[in-house]
Amino acid sequence: MAHDLKMAIGARVHAARKRANLTQEGLAAAISKTAESVSYIERGRQLPTLETLADLAAALGLPLSELVDEPTKRHGAGRRRLQLEASLIEHIRGMDDAMLAIAVEQVAILSRTSAKT
């Protein structure tokens, strides 16, 4: 459980940092940590403290709950799946309503297609 949570938090921090166009060094400076600490968090090697999580959420413009939401158990949520889900969520954040509607339709089509195979 703790390993899955570390991996999920890491994937979410990484995706949000990329969306915010920040380097690990830039994010580290914003939260008064080292770039190495940010790297460890993003790779799921270090579970950040609650204080660090709150600082990360503030620096990345996210609600704290989005960083600590329990990882999905569907499809054997491995590292790659967690990264992909986090990346998709970050792409969605930048879309206006019209683009989001198109994205939802495309995802629905993909879901129906994969259900048939």
C-alpha positions as CSV (number, residue, x, y, z in Angstrom):
1,M,0.0,0.0,0.0
2,A,2.7,2.5,1.0
3,H,4.7,1.7,-2.1
4,D,1.6,2.2,-4.3
5,L,0.9,5.5,-2.6
6,K,4.5,6.7,-3.1
7,M,4.4,5.7,-6.8
8,A,1.0,7.5,-7.3
9,I,2.1,10.7,-5.5
10,G,5.4,10.7,-7.5
11,A,3.6,10.3,-10.8
12,R,1.1,13.1,-10.0
13,V,3.9,15.5,-8.8
14,H,5.9,14.7,-12.0
15,A,2.9,15.3,-14.3
16,A,1.9,18.5,-12.5
17,R,5.4,19.8,-12.6
18,K,5.7,19.2,-16.3
19,R,2.3,21.0,-16.9
20,A,3.5,23.9,-14.8
21,N,6.7,24.0,-17.0
22,L,8.9,23.7,-13.9
23,T,12.2,21.9,-13.6
24,Q,12.9,19.8,-10.6
25,E,15.2,22.6,-9.5
26,G,12.5,25.2,-9.9
27,L,10.0,23.1,-7.9
28,A,12.5,22.4,-5.3
29,A,13.2,26.1,-4.8
30,A,9.5,26.8,-4.5
31,I,9.1,24.3,-1.7
32,S,12.5,24.9,0.0
33,K,13.8,21.4,-0.8
34,T,16.6,20.0,-2.9
35,A,16.2,18.9,-6.5
36,E,17.3,15.5,-5.3
37,S,14.3,15.4,-2.9
38,V,11.9,16.2,-5.7
39,S,13.5,13.5,-7.8
40,Y,13.1,10.9,-5.1
41,I,9.5,11.9,-4.6
42,E,8.8,11.8,-8.4
43,R,10.4,8.3,-8.7
44,G,8.3,7.0,-5.8
45,R,11.4,6.4,-3.6
46,Q,10.5,8.9,-0.9
47,L,7.1,9.5,0.7
48,P,6.9,13.2,1.4
49,T,5.8,14.6,4.8
50,L,2.4,16.2,5.1
51,E,4.0,19.6,5.2
52,T,6.0,18.9,2.0
53,L,2.8,17.6,0.3
54,A,1.0,20.8,1.2
55,D,3.9,22.8,-0.1
56,L,4.0,20.8,-3.4
57,A,0.2,21.2,-3.8
58,A,0.5,24.9,-3.3
59,A,3.4,25.3,-5.7
60,L,1.7,23.2,-8.4
61,G,-1.7,24.8,-8.0
62,L,-3.4,21.6,-6.9
63,P,-5.7,20.7,-4.0
64,L,-3.8,18.6,-1.6
65,S,-6.3,15.8,-2.0
66,E,-5.3,15.2,-5.6
67,L,-1.8,14.3,-4.6
68,V,-2.8,11.8,-2.0
69,D,-5.9,10.2,-3.5
70,E,-5.7,6.4,-3.2
71,P,-4.1,4.8,-6.3
72,T,-6.4,3.0,-8.6
73,K,-6.4,-0.8,-8.4
74,R,-7.8,-1.3,-11.9
75,H,-5.6,-3.1,-14.5
76,G,-2.8,-3.7,-12.0
77,A,-1.9,0.0,-11.6
78,G,1.8,-0.3,-12.2
79,R,4.2,2.7,-12.4
80,R,3.5,3.3,-16.1
81,R,-0.3,3.3,-15.7
82,L,0.0,5.8,-12.8
83,Q,2.2,8.0,-14.9
84,L,-0.2,7.9,-17.8
85,E,-3.3,8.6,-15.7
86,A,-1.5,11.6,-14.0
87,S,-0.4,12.9,-17.4
88,L,-3.9,12.6,-18.8
89,I,-5.3,14.5,-15.9
90,E,-2.8,17.3,-16.3
91,H,-3.6,17.6,-20.0
92,I,-7.3,17.9,-19.1
93,R,-6.6,20.8,-16.7
94,G,-5.3,22.9,-19.6
95,M,-8.4,22.4,-21.8
96,D,-11.3,24.7,-22.3
97,D,-14.8,23.2,-22.2
98,A,-15.0,22.7,-25.9
99,M,-11.7,20.8,-26.1
100,L,-12.6,18.8,-23.0
101,A,-15.9,17.7,-24.6
102,I,-13.9,16.5,-27.7
103,A,-11.5,14.6,-25.4
104,V,-14.3,12.9,-23.5
105,E,-15.8,11.7,-26.8
106,Q,-12.5,10.4,-28.0
107,V,-11.9,8.6,-24.7
108,A,-15.4,7.1,-24.9
109,I,-14.7,5.8,-28.4
110,L,-11.4,4.2,-27.2
111,S,-13.2,2.7,-24.2
112,R,-15.9,1.1,-26.4
113,T,-13.2,-0.2,-28.9
114,S,-11.1,-1.8,-26.1
115,A,-14.2,-3.4,-24.6
116,K,-14.9,-5.2,-27.8
117,T,-11.4,-6.7,-28.1
